[in-house]
Amino acid sequence: MLLFQLPEDVLYHILSYLDCRALSRLSQVCRNLHCFVNRDAVWRKIAKEFLNTGITWSGTDAYPHIPLKERVKIAQNWCKGLCKRVVPLKWKTKLLPWLQLDRNILFLSQAANIGAYYVRQDSGRLQRNPFEIYSGHNGDVCRFVLTDSHLISGGSDGKILVHSRTSDTLVELTGHNQEVNCLDSKDGLIISGSRDRTVKIWTLTSYRPRDTIPMYDRVWSVAISPTLRSRQ
């Protein structure tokens, strides 16, 4: 009797002892085995051992329309990751979080706030709770930049907030009437771009823009050159 001629329950039991690499090789033996090995029932046990395969702890399948074999292939990229049952960070926002690492401190935007987290040097893991929270926006933080002395953030409320990293000083810059999509800062100069189709240039001590450059469309990216000449 050939292997694929065995009863299905016997075949399932035999294949349950194989890992994903052995199953993949077995599926290349012949067409009949290929069709059988590709069944979700064969890969369910292995899928439970991987992250992000869609198999929940209760055994239900969150993505039944995607073959389990394909999901296991993708999940192998996560096999060395750290799985936690709790959610360490979450935010209610339609924007992706902005983050920046400064030495051993990770700055991460979460909705209207920016949290500062220590990264443990011994394990490389992120501290669970932020030791500092920078707030003040009435909407989501779209972008922020760091300097040695300040954290400068632009929000969907059109405001730019200049937070001191050494004190509780907060300066609010108003001039955009729509969300601030991009920022850059260098040597006391700030440049911002907005959905309102303008680029504005500020200083750390000014409350109003020093210059305004009208554009033909919303501005998604700005940068300050080393010569301190602004450009889109």
Backbone hydrogen bonds, N-H to C=O, Kabsch-Sander energy under -0.5 kcal/mol:
donor,donor_aa,acceptor,acceptor_aa,energy
5,Q,2,L,-1.3
6,L,3,L,-1.5
11,L,7,P,-2.3
12,Y,8,E,-2.9
13,H,9,D,-1.6
14,I,10,V,-2.2
15,L,11,L,-2.8
16,S,12,Y,-1.2
17,Y,14,I,-1.5
18,L,15,L,-1.7
23,L,19,D,-2.3
24,S,20,C,-2.0
25,R,21,R,-1.9
26,L,22,A,-2.3
27,S,23,L,-2.0
28,Q,25,R,-1.2
29,V,26,L,-1.8
34,H,30,C,-2.1
35,C,31,R,-2.3
36,F,32,N,-1.9
37,V,33,L,-3.2
38,N,34,H,-1.5
39,R,36,F,-1.6
42,V,39,R,-1.0
43,W,39,R,-1.0
44,R,40,D,-1.2
47,A,43,W,-2.7
48,K,44,R,-1.6
49,E,45,K,-0.5
49,E,46,I,-1.3
50,F,47,A,-1.0
53,T,50,F,-0.5
56,T,54,G,-0.7
56,T,60,T,-2.5
59,G,56,T,-1.4
62,A,54,G,-3.1
62,A,60,T,-0.6
66,I,63,Y,-1.8
71,R,67,P,-1.6
72,V,68,L,-2.5
73,K,69,K,-1.7
74,I,70,E,-1.8
75,A,71,R,-2.4
76,Q,72,V,-1.2
77,N,74,I,-1.6
78,W,75,A,-2.1
79,C,76,Q,-1.1
81,G,78,W,-2.4
83,C,81,G,-0.6
93,T,91,W,-1.0
100,Q,107,F,-2.1
102,D,100,Q,-0.5
102,D,105,I,-3.2
103,R,101,L,-0.5
105,I,102,D,-1.7
106,L,117,Y,-3.2
107,F,100,Q,-3.0
107,F,105,I,-0.5
108,L,106,L,-0.5
108,L,115,G,-2.6
109,S,98,W,-2.6
110,Q,113,N,-3.5
113,N,110,Q,-2.3
114,I,134,Y,-2.2
115,G,108,L,-2.9
116,A,132,E,-2.6
117,Y,106,L,-2.9
117,Y,115,G,-0.5
119,V,104,N,-2.9
120,R,118,Y,-0.6
120,R,125,R,-2.6
124,G,120,R,-2.7
127,Q,118,Y,-2.8
131,F,116,A,-2.2
132,E,116,A,-1.0
134,Y,114,I,-3.3
135,S,133,I,-0.6
137,H,112,A,-0.8
141,V,111,A,-3.0
142,C,140,D,-0.6
142,C,154,G,-2.2
143,R,154,G,-1.7
145,V,152,I,-2.7
147,T,150,H,-2.8
151,L,163,H,-2.6
152,I,145,V,-2.6
153,S,151,L,-0.5
153,S,161,L,-2.5
154,G,143,R,-3.2
155,G,159,K,-2.0
156,S,140,D,-2.6
158,G,155,G,-1.6
160,I,173,L,-2.0
161,L,153,S,-2.5
162,V,171,V,-3.1
163,H,151,L,-3.2
163,H,161,L,-0.7
164,S,169,T,-2.3
165,R,149,S,-2.9
171,V,162,V,-2.2
173,L,160,I,-3.5
173,L,171,V,-0.5
174,T,172,E,-0.6
174,T,207,Y,-1.2
175,G,176,H,-0.5
176,H,158,G,-0.7
180,V,155,G,-2.2
181,N,179,E,-0.8
181,N,193,G,-1.2
182,C,193,G,-1.6
184,D,191,I,-1.6
186,K,189,L,-2.2
189,L,186,K,-2.0
190,I,202,W,-2.3
191,I,184,D,-2.6
192,S,200,K,-2.5
193,G,182,C,-2.0
194,S,198,T,-1.6
195,R,179,E,-2.2
197,R,194,S,-1.2
199,V,213,I,-2.4
200,K,192,S,-2.3
201,I,211,D,-2.5
202,W,190,I,-3.3
204,L,188,G,-1.5
206,S,203,T,-1.2
210,R,201,I,-3.0
211,D,201,I,-1.4
213,I,199,V,-3.6
215,M,197,R,-3.2
219,V,194,S,-2.2
220,W,218,R,-0.5
223,A,231,R,-1.5
225,S,223,A,-0.5
225,S,229,R,-1.4
228,L,225,S,-2.5
230,S,228,L,-0.6
231,R,223,A,-1.3
